[in-house]
Amino acid sequence: MKHHSVLKVAGLGAAIVVAAGVLTSCAASGAGDNEGKAEGSSTLRVTLANHVWTDIVKEKISDFEDESGLTVELTQLGEDQLSDQYNVKLNAGSDEIDVMMYRPLQEGKLFAENGYLADLTDRTADGGDWDFDDFQAGPVEATTYDDKVVGVPTITEQEVLYYRTDLLEAAGVEVPTTLDELEAAAKAVSEANPGVAGFVARTGKSAAVTQFSSYLFSFGGDFIDKDGNSAIDSPEARKAFEYYGGLLHNYGPENVSTDMSWPEAAAIFAQGNAAFYTDASSLYKNLTEAENSTVSDSVGFAPFPEGPEGSKPYNVPSWALGVNAASENQDNAWKFIQWATSPEMTLEIQQAGVPGARDSVWANEEGTASFPADLAKAVAIGSETGVGYDRPLVKSVAEAREIVGMPIVVAITGGDMDAAIAEAHEGFQKFLDGEK
Amino acid sequence: MTTTIEELATPDVTPGPRSTPRPRRRKVASYSIFRVVMLTLVVLTFLAPLVWMVLASFKTNVDIYNPAAALVFTPTLGNYETVFGQANYLQYIFNSFWIGFASTVLSLVLGLPAAYSMSRFVMKKSAGLVLMARVIPGVSLLVPWYFIFSNLKLVGGYEVLILSHMFVALPLIVFIMMSFFDSLPVELEEQAQVDGLTPIGAFLRIALPLSVPGVATAGILSFIFSWNNFMFALVLSGSKTKTLPVAIFDFVAYASIDWGGLMAAAVVITVPIMVIALFTQKYIVSGLTAGATKG
């Protein structure tokens, strides 16, 4: 009997404590909500990704706080961690995030469709001097969903061709302007320099998709056709798969691994083991800074080479700022976004080497002065001819990338392309049907 | 960290052909050569990444990728300066330590009596229920947890992290301690009750002091789990309560990765827990096998 009564008392006690705790917290949070609704909290919660862009903005946040009288609470995370956080927090309807930095192409469609992102159409239209029309068309398209603006692009990137000036000079090879010339040049340089690969790029199934996209577009192909069906079995797409994989198969590093993303591919170039490398313009500091690269003095930049359909690199916003639809502090969140994407801030950030999305800043000499001249030129050409996306525009981007990336890997290893493309096409079509 | 535990456990697990009566000399010799070779292999396999990590933490990013500079390079302390200066790791070390300590102590306070009662008063269903907590993948609970805790305005504080880590620690402690209490003879406590102790008194004065090695094992393991836990802290911590495994990802940025800083931070995270594990390995191993051979 004794045990029983002791246990009962303990159990009851615990239940009372828990219940009381829950009640008081609810009461407390209820009061907080009312206060917040009156005129928006003076504390603004901003979630940003680890990026040079963020480092610069962080230094300046005190200016914003002085101007606006708001207090900014900043959370900073790596891109995948950030993504995980959003998925959990926004799914739970959290109002604990006001301003959110997100990847329009990777998760924009999903977030917009789930209603996580507030509609900013009216706010961007009434921007006044802030001038939303100044933003590049490709990136704006990527932050627009169902004709509603849901984000403001902050950082853009294009695919460019990196090359080794010293190796090209020694082999007497001109900088290639077409894909055919690129193949010939890769061959010539690799033959002249045993042990050095002619060409390197991402080889991982999912990682390579974005960098492969420029080849696909330049050959005249696309991931999805106008009717929303898989287009990866078109003759153009096939040529692109074979070209990209063939370059790596024939002139790539020996025994090339098939799960390289940019850190691995860039490292091969930075260690002086490859002559050509195509990847995002935003990566150039990994190649041109002496602490990261042994070839920092001899890196050249060129616009993405022309294919049968011309030079069509992607020109995408890698990051954008949005407002959490569940936030009760949207007016202040918008103030922050306007401040962080103002022409002055964009110029300042671009001067630190982060390509922005404003045409006026790219037209401004001060805006391009900090970039290596050739890189600035390559980027400028890329933004004119570029395509506004670099991966299939679907909800489950990660899954789609796995499917369409498979033939790339098969092409790199020199496998059966007919079977690979047929399988990927069928899988991708099924995937697209499932999303409809 | 599980690797460390396995590694430490290896010598004790080796079967004992010594017990075979009068082994031949040649057999002994070849066996000991085999043993040395296999042990070296295992130790090398486990040590290689650790050695690489420590070496890389003293290199610049260029040297990390350069195979020629694998062993011969000019060491730099820059990475550690980043970790303790710019990246404010002392705060994260404190966070990890405090959350690990508090969740372990609280789990012990709740878990020891629970384990004792489950062991002494056949409570199979409760035991099964506790085991469920080990079976359910933590990730499936994250969304509901986040929802509840954010409505309680607790997200970002130490309380919620301590609570979530207790979710892992408590079942672990209950299960280790249950088998430990099972192996203690009931007669001791019965005798204590004959001598005038209450059942609770018998637990506190007789059973608990006798099970200190088990408590140490359970406590150390639960601290290690908390120290290494990434998932709960990722979602439930705030910028001020970030723990080490989450903070380490700050070295991975979009379009740039500071490998050197990353490795220095990894050393900072690994060394304390390895030191703890080394000094307490006899408890960990004996506790893990406690009750393993009971009939």
Interface residues (C-beta under 8 A of the other chain):
Chain A: K2 H3 V6 V22 S25 C26 A28 S29 G32 A49 N50 H51 V52 E73 L74 T75 Q76 L77 G78 E79 D80 Q81 D84 Q85 V88 K89 N91 A92 G93 S94 E96 W262 P263 A267 A270 Q271 A280 S282 L283 K285 N286 A290 E291 N292 S293 T294 S318 W319
Chain B: T60 N61 V62 Y65 N66 F121 L142 V143 Y146 F147 S150 N151 L152 K153 L154 V155 P199 I200 L234 V235 G238 S239 V246 F249 D250 V252 A253 Y254 A255 S256 I257
